[in-house]
Amino acid sequence: VQLVESGGGLVQPGGSLRLSCAASGFTFSAYVMTWYRQAPGKEREWVATISSGGGGTNYGNSVKGRFTISRDNVKNMMYLQMNSLKPEDTAVYYCYVPASGYWGQGTQVTVSS
C-alpha cells in the first residue's frame, strides 16, 4: 500500500491550493478516504472524509465551506481543494485510509504573507 500526497507549498492568506493523494496497492474504490492535518505542537486534526463512491462527504468545522474533498476512482486519486486559506491552516496534510490504518507521508502547507 502506498499513499503519496503532493501539492503543498507556501501561499498567501486568502489564496488557494489543491492537494492530491495518489493511492496504490489496494482497491481504492472500495474504501472511505480521509484527509488529516497536523500543525506544529498540536494533535493531528481530522479535516474531511469522502465515501468510497465519492457521493458522500463530511468536513471539520474549521474548514467547512472553504475546503472540498473529491476523488477519482479511475485514477486512484483523492484531492483536497483549499480556498480562502488562513494562517491557521498551516500544517502537514495527510491522506489516510481509516479501514486499514494506512497513512501517507504528508505534504506541508504554509499560509503566510
N, C-alpha and C positions, 0 to 999 in steps of 0.2 A: 504494500500500500504506500502510495506517495501523494502528498498534498503539497503543492508549491504555490505560494502566494506571490503576487507581483503587483506593481502599480503604485506603490507608496512613494513618498517624496516630501519635499518642502512646498507648502502652499500658503498663500496669504489668507488671513481671515476673510470669510465670505466666498472663498474660492471653492473649487470642486476637484475631486479626484475619483477615479474609478479603479477599484481593486479587483483583481482576478485571482481565482484559485483553480489551478489545474489539477485534476484528480486522475489517478491511475491505480491499477492493481485490484480494483473491486468493481462491483456492479453499481456504478454511480447513480444510475436512475432509480435504484431501489431504496435509496437512503435519504432520510431527512439530513439536511446540512445546516450548519450554523456559522456565524461569524462571532468571534470574541475579540476583545481588546484588553491590553494591559498598559496602563500608564506607569511611569516611574514611581516607585514607592507605594503603589496601590495594588489591590487584588484584581485578578482577571475579571472582566465585566462582560456579560452577555450583551451582544449588540442586536442580532437578528437571526431568525430561523426561517427556512423555507422547506415546504413539504417535498416529498420525493418527486412528485409530478410538476411542482412549481406553482400550483394553483393556490396554495395557502402560505401566507407569510405573517410573521409577528416581529415586533420591534420593541427594543427597550425604550423607556420613556425619554431618555436623554437624546435619542436620535430620531424619534418618531416624527414624520413629516419632512425630514431632511435627507434621510438615507433610504435607498431602495435596494433590496436584495433580489437577485434573479439567478436563473440557472439555464444552461443549455445542455440537455441530456444527450444530444447528438455529439457535441464536442467534449463532453465530460468537464464542463466548466461551471463555476459559480462566480457571481460578481457582486460587488457592493458599490453602488453609485452613491457618492457622498457629496451633497451640496450644502451650501451655506455653512461651510466649515468654521469651527470656533477653536480658539486655543485649547480649550478643554477636551477637544477631540484628539489631541496629540497622544499617541500611544503606538504600541506594536499591535498590529491586527493579525489575527489568526483564523484560519478556517479549521473546522472541527466536525467530525462525524460522531454524533452522540451515541449511536448504537454500537460503535466499535471502539471508541476512545482514541481514535487517531487524530493527531494534531499536525498542522503544517509548521514550518519553521518561523513564520511570521514575516510581515513587511512593515517597515517603520513609516508612520505618517506624522509629520510635524507641521503644525499650523502656527505660523508666526509671521509677524511683519518685519 
